[in-house]
Amino acid sequence: MDSRGVLEAIFHVLRTGIQWKAMPKDFGAAISIHRYFRFWREQGFFKDMWIAGLENYDEADGIDWWTGRERRWRWR
């Protein structure tokens, strides 16, 4: 099972809100996917991914950290 497939399966569960055991069989064994989820969560993988996403968004001038407001592009 490749990491990309595992991540897609985890995102499916989180996005849809289904129980792990109700995950479609196409993704693989639910217990294996859940083990990866728990391991990655304990290792801080999802937190690191969240921080990287915020940094990328910030580099795109998307957040004004001083006011906490999101900057939006306006078409004129």
Beta strands, then each sheet from edge to edge (+ up, - down):
strand 1: 63-64
strand 2: 69-70
sheet 1: 1+ 2-
end
